[in-house]
Amino acid sequence: MIYLLKNIRNDECKSYDCNQAMVIRASSEAHARQIASKEAFGEGPATWLDSVCSTCEAIDPNGNPEILCVDTLEG
């Protein structure tokens, strides 16, 4: 399965060295969150493990063509 994870507490991460979103192939939401936590930067691994800090949405690989993730930094 493919998962789209988004950092919803990104206001706490003022650094440019933070992940705002990830698209991950994993066997479950818990597995996707674990993989994301290992790739954390300034936002910290707990961001990806906690549903209060991030969302995790399963993406249907057979869905319509669409953009899955755009991560834009504004300065």
LUMSE-606159 format. One record per residue (C-alpha): x, y, z; residue number from 1; chain. Coordinates in Angstrom, 1 decimal. Example, Ala and Ser with C-alpha at 12.3 -4.5 7.8 and 13.67 -1.06 7.14 Angstrom:
BEGIN
<r><u>12.3</u><v>-4.5</v><w>7.8</w><nr>1</nr><kette>A</kette></r>
<r><u>13.7</u><v>-1.1</v><w>7.1</w><nr>2</nr><kette>A</kette></r>
END
This chain:
BEGIN
<r><u>0.0</u><v>0.0</v><w>0.0</w><nr>1</nr><kette>A</kette></r>
<r><u>1.1</u><v>3.6</v><w>-0.5</w><nr>2</nr><kette>A</kette></r>
<r><u>0.7</u><v>6.2</v><w>2.3</w><nr>3</nr><kette>A</kette></r>
<r><u>0.8</u><v>9.9</v><w>2.2</w><nr>4</nr><kette>A</kette></r>
<r><u>2.0</u><v>11.3</v><w>5.5</w><nr>5</nr><kette>A</kette></r>
<r><u>1.8</u><v>15.1</v><w>6.3</w><nr>6</nr><kette>A</kette></r>
<r><u>3.3</u><v>17.0</v><w>9.2</w><nr>7</nr><kette>A</kette></r>
<r><u>0.3</u><v>18.9</v><w>10.7</w><nr>8</nr><kette>A</kette></r>
<r><u>2.4</u><v>20.6</v><w>13.4</w><nr>9</nr><kette>A</kette></r>
<r><u>4.9</u><v>22.2</v><w>11.0</w><nr>10</nr><kette>A</kette></r>
<r><u>4.4</u><v>25.6</v><w>12.7</w><nr>11</nr><kette>A</kette></r>
<r><u>6.7</u><v>24.2</v><w>15.5</w><nr>12</nr><kette>A</kette></r>
<r><u>9.5</u><v>23.5</v><w>13.0</w><nr>13</nr><kette>A</kette></r>
<r><u>11.0</u><v>26.8</v><w>11.9</w><nr>14</nr><kette>A</kette></r>
<r><u>14.0</u><v>25.2</v><w>10.3</w><nr>15</nr><kette>A</kette></r>
<r><u>14.4</u><v>24.4</v><w>6.6</w><nr>16</nr><kette>A</kette></r>
<r><u>15.7</u><v>21.0</v><w>7.8</w><nr>17</nr><kette>A</kette></r>
<r><u>12.3</u><v>19.6</v><w>8.4</w><nr>18</nr><kette>A</kette></r>
<r><u>10.1</u><v>17.1</v><w>6.5</w><nr>19</nr><kette>A</kette></r>
<r><u>6.6</u><v>18.4</v><w>5.8</w><nr>20</nr><kette>A</kette></r>
<r><u>5.3</u><v>15.3</v><w>3.9</w><nr>21</nr><kette>A</kette></r>
<r><u>6.3</u><v>11.9</v><w>2.7</w><nr>22</nr><kette>A</kette></r>
<r><u>4.9</u><v>9.3</v><w>0.3</w><nr>23</nr><kette>A</kette></r>
<r><u>5.8</u><v>5.8</v><w>1.6</w><nr>24</nr><kette>A</kette></r>
<r><u>5.1</u><v>2.3</v><w>0.4</w><nr>25</nr><kette>A</kette></r>
<r><u>4.5</u><v>0.1</v><w>3.5</w><nr>26</nr><kette>A</kette></r>
<r><u>2.5</u><v>-2.9</v><w>4.7</w><nr>27</nr><kette>A</kette></r>
<r><u>0.4</u><v>-0.8</v><w>7.1</w><nr>28</nr><kette>A</kette></r>
<r><u>-0.1</u><v>2.7</v><w>8.5</w><nr>29</nr><kette>A</kette></r>
<r><u>2.0</u><v>1.7</v><w>11.6</w><nr>30</nr><kette>A</kette></r>
<r><u>4.8</u><v>0.5</v><w>9.3</w><nr>31</nr><kette>A</kette></r>
<r><u>4.6</u><v>3.7</v><w>7.2</w><nr>32</nr><kette>A</kette></r>
<r><u>4.8</u><v>5.8</v><w>10.3</w><nr>33</nr><kette>A</kette></r>
<r><u>7.8</u><v>3.8</v><w>11.6</w><nr>34</nr><kette>A</kette></r>
<r><u>9.7</u><v>4.3</v><w>8.2</w><nr>35</nr><kette>A</kette></r>
<r><u>8.9</u><v>8.0</v><w>8.3</w><nr>36</nr><kette>A</kette></r>
<r><u>10.2</u><v>8.4</v><w>11.9</w><nr>37</nr><kette>A</kette></r>
<r><u>13.6</u><v>7.0</v><w>10.8</w><nr>38</nr><kette>A</kette></r>
<r><u>13.8</u><v>9.7</v><w>8.1</w><nr>39</nr><kette>A</kette></r>
<r><u>13.0</u><v>12.6</v><w>10.4</w><nr>40</nr><kette>A</kette></r>
<r><u>15.1</u><v>15.8</v><w>10.5</w><nr>41</nr><kette>A</kette></r>
<r><u>14.3</u><v>18.8</v><w>12.7</w><nr>42</nr><kette>A</kette></r>
<r><u>10.7</u><v>17.8</v><w>13.2</w><nr>43</nr><kette>A</kette></r>
<r><u>11.8</u><v>14.8</v><w>15.2</w><nr>44</nr><kette>A</kette></r>
<r><u>10.8</u><v>11.1</v><w>14.9</w><nr>45</nr><kette>A</kette></r>
<r><u>7.9</u><v>11.5</v><w>17.3</w><nr>46</nr><kette>A</kette></r>
<r><u>6.1</u><v>13.7</v><w>14.7</w><nr>47</nr><kette>A</kette></r>
<r><u>5.6</u><v>10.8</v><w>12.4</w><nr>48</nr><kette>A</kette></r>
<r><u>4.6</u><v>8.3</v><w>15.1</w><nr>49</nr><kette>A</kette></r>
<r><u>1.9</u><v>10.5</v><w>16.7</w><nr>50</nr><kette>A</kette></r>
<r><u>-1.5</u><v>11.1</v><w>15.0</w><nr>51</nr><kette>A</kette></r>
<r><u>-1.8</u><v>14.4</v><w>16.8</w><nr>52</nr><kette>A</kette></r>
<r><u>1.3</u><v>15.7</v><w>14.9</w><nr>53</nr><kette>A</kette></r>
<r><u>0.8</u><v>14.0</v><w>11.5</w><nr>54</nr><kette>A</kette></r>
<r><u>-1.7</u><v>12.5</v><w>9.2</w><nr>55</nr><kette>A</kette></r>
<r><u>-1.3</u><v>9.2</v><w>7.4</w><nr>56</nr><kette>A</kette></r>
<r><u>-3.7</u><v>8.5</v><w>4.5</w><nr>57</nr><kette>A</kette></r>
<r><u>-3.7</u><v>5.3</v><w>2.4</w><nr>58</nr><kette>A</kette></r>
<r><u>-3.6</u><v>6.1</v><w>-1.3</w><nr>59</nr><kette>A</kette></r>
<r><u>-5.3</u><v>3.8</v><w>-3.8</w><nr>60</nr><kette>A</kette></r>
<r><u>-2.6</u><v>3.0</v><w>-6.4</w><nr>61</nr><kette>A</kette></r>
<r><u>-5.4</u><v>2.4</v><w>-8.9</w><nr>62</nr><kette>A</kette></r>
<r><u>-7.0</u><v>5.9</v><w>-8.5</w><nr>63</nr><kette>A</kette></r>
<r><u>-7.2</u><v>8.7</v><w>-10.9</w><nr>64</nr><kette>A</kette></r>
<r><u>-4.1</u><v>10.6</v><w>-12.0</w><nr>65</nr><kette>A</kette></r>
<r><u>-3.3</u><v>13.3</v><w>-9.5</w><nr>66</nr><kette>A</kette></r>
<r><u>-0.5</u><v>15.0</v><w>-7.6</w><nr>67</nr><kette>A</kette></r>
<r><u>0.0</u><v>13.2</v><w>-4.3</w><nr>68</nr><kette>A</kette></r>
<r><u>2.4</u><v>15.6</v><w>-2.6</w><nr>69</nr><kette>A</kette></r>
<r><u>3.7</u><v>19.1</v><w>-3.2</w><nr>70</nr><kette>A</kette></r>
<r><u>5.9</u><v>20.4</v><w>-0.4</w><nr>71</nr><kette>A</kette></r>
<r><u>6.6</u><v>24.1</v><w>-0.8</w><nr>72</nr><kette>A</kette></r>
<r><u>8.6</u><v>26.1</v><w>1.7</w><nr>73</nr><kette>A</kette></r>
<r><u>7.6</u><v>29.7</v><w>2.2</w><nr>74</nr><kette>A</kette></r>
<r><u>10.1</u><v>32.2</v><w>3.6</w><nr>75</nr><kette>A</kette></r>
END
